[in-house]
């Protein structure tokens, strides 16, 4: 895989965005996917930087989840803000990562992202259910 643009087709991107919308339908939580060529160093630090650049740390309930993918590095991070980290089971992020890795290993990048998004969405729905005053605080589009 050489380019970020080749990681997902336009149709794949649309399906990933639809998965985000589905996952967020019954929660106040926010999920974003960010794709980059490389983290240019420590992937954790870069994911944290992107989390802040995307203003994911400004959600009302601190319940943003970022799936950051460094395409050429063949690496990714799932980062949940403090609100969700305080309530999910200890093994939640590892099991979500495993769901993504299972598909990525098969070259099913779209399905890996969708599986991770929907799994995160289930926990967000459980701990941060939708109420009438909930609004979509962040874009559902994939950022680059």
C-alpha positions as CSV (number, residue, x, y, z in Angstrom):
1,X,0.0,0.0,0.0
2,X,1.7,3.1,-1.2
3,X,-0.7,6.0,-0.8
4,X,-3.3,7.2,1.7
5,X,-5.6,7.8,-1.3
6,X,-5.4,4.1,-2.2
7,X,-6.2,2.8,1.4
8,X,-9.9,3.2,0.9
9,X,-11.9,3.7,-2.3
10,X,-14.5,6.5,-2.5
11,X,-17.2,3.8,-2.0
12,X,-15.3,2.4,1.0
13,X,-15.0,5.8,2.5
14,X,-18.8,6.3,2.2
15,X,-19.4,3.0,4.0
16,X,-17.0,3.9,6.8
17,X,-18.8,7.3,7.2
18,X,-22.1,5.5,7.2
19,X,-20.8,3.2,10.0
20,X,-19.8,6.3,12.0
21,X,-23.3,7.7,11.6
22,X,-24.9,4.4,12.6
23,X,-22.6,4.1,15.7
24,X,-23.4,7.6,16.7
25,X,-27.1,7.4,16.2
26,X,-27.9,6.3,19.8
27,X,-25.2,8.1,21.7
28,X,-23.7,11.4,22.5
29,X,-20.3,10.0,21.7
30,X,-18.2,11.1,18.8
31,X,-16.1,8.8,16.5
32,X,-13.5,10.0,14.0
33,X,-11.2,8.2,11.6
34,X,-8.0,10.0,10.5
35,X,-5.7,8.6,7.8
36,X,-2.1,9.8,7.2
37,X,0.8,8.5,5.2
38,X,3.1,8.2,8.3
39,X,3.1,9.2,11.9
40,X,6.7,10.5,11.4
41,X,7.8,9.1,14.7
42,X,5.9,8.0,17.8
43,X,2.4,7.0,16.6
44,X,0.9,7.6,20.1
45,X,2.2,11.2,20.2
46,X,0.9,11.8,16.7
47,X,-2.5,10.4,17.4
48,X,-2.8,12.6,20.5
49,X,-1.8,15.6,18.4
50,X,-4.5,14.7,15.8
51,X,-7.0,14.2,18.5
52,X,-6.4,17.8,19.7
53,X,-6.3,19.2,16.2
54,X,-9.7,17.7,15.4
55,X,-11.0,19.2,18.6
56,X,-12.0,15.8,19.9
57,X,-11.0,16.8,23.4
58,X,-13.8,19.5,23.3
59,X,-16.8,17.1,23.4
60,X,-19.3,17.9,26.2
61,X,-18.9,14.5,27.9
62,X,-15.2,13.8,27.0
63,X,-16.4,10.8,24.9
64,X,-14.6,11.1,21.6
65,X,-12.9,8.1,20.0
66,X,-10.2,8.5,17.4
67,X,-9.1,5.7,15.1
68,X,-5.8,7.0,13.7
69,X,-4.2,5.1,10.8
70,X,-0.6,5.7,9.6
71,X,-1.0,3.9,6.2
72,X,2.6,3.4,5.1
73,X,3.7,2.6,8.6
74,X,1.1,-0.1,8.6
75,X,0.1,0.9,12.1
76,X,-2.9,2.4,13.9
77,X,-4.0,3.6,17.3
78,X,-7.5,3.8,18.9
79,X,-7.7,6.6,21.4
80,X,-10.6,7.3,23.7
81,X,-11.0,10.4,25.7
82,X,-11.1,10.3,29.5
83,X,-15.0,10.1,29.7
84,X,-15.1,6.8,27.8
85,X,-11.9,5.5,29.3
86,X,-13.3,5.7,32.8
87,X,-16.3,3.5,32.0
88,X,-15.3,0.8,29.5
89,X,-14.0,-2.6,30.5
90,X,-10.3,-2.8,31.0
91,X,-9.8,-5.0,27.9
92,X,-12.2,-3.0,25.7
93,X,-9.6,-1.1,23.6
94,X,-7.5,-4.2,23.1
95,X,-10.5,-6.2,21.9
96,X,-11.5,-3.4,19.6
97,X,-7.9,-3.3,18.2
98,X,-8.0,-7.1,17.7
99,X,-11.3,-6.7,15.7
100,X,-9.6,-4.2,13.4
101,X,-6.3,-6.2,13.1
102,X,-8.2,-9.4,12.1
103,X,-9.6,-7.6,9.0
104,X,-6.5,-5.5,8.2
105,X,-4.4,-8.7,8.1
106,X,-6.7,-9.9,5.3
107,X,-6.4,-6.6,3.4
108,X,-10.0,-5.7,4.4
109,X,-9.2,-2.2,5.5
110,X,-12.8,-0.9,5.1
111,X,-14.3,-3.8,7.2
112,X,-11.6,-3.4,9.8
113,X,-12.5,0.2,10.3
114,X,-16.2,-0.5,10.3
115,X,-15.8,-3.3,12.9
116,X,-13.9,-1.0,15.2
117,X,-16.3,1.8,14.7
118,X,-19.4,-0.3,15.5
119,X,-17.7,-1.9,18.5
120,X,-16.8,1.5,19.9
121,X,-20.3,2.7,19.1
122,X,-21.8,-0.1,21.2
123,X,-19.9,1.0,24.3
124,X,-20.7,4.6,23.6
125,X,-24.4,3.8,23.4
126,X,-24.2,1.9,26.6
127,X,-22.4,4.5,28.6
128,X,-23.4,7.7,26.8
129,X,-27.0,7.1,25.5
130,X,-28.6,9.5,23.1
131,X,-31.0,12.1,24.7
132,X,-33.1,14.8,23.0
133,X,-30.5,17.5,23.7
134,X,-27.7,15.6,21.9
135,X,-26.2,17.1,18.8
136,X,-23.5,15.9,16.5
137,X,-20.5,17.9,17.8
138,X,-17.9,16.7,15.2
139,X,-17.8,15.9,11.6
140,X,-18.3,12.2,10.6
141,X,-16.1,12.6,7.5
142,X,-12.7,10.8,7.4
143,X,-9.9,13.4,7.9
144,X,-6.5,13.4,6.4
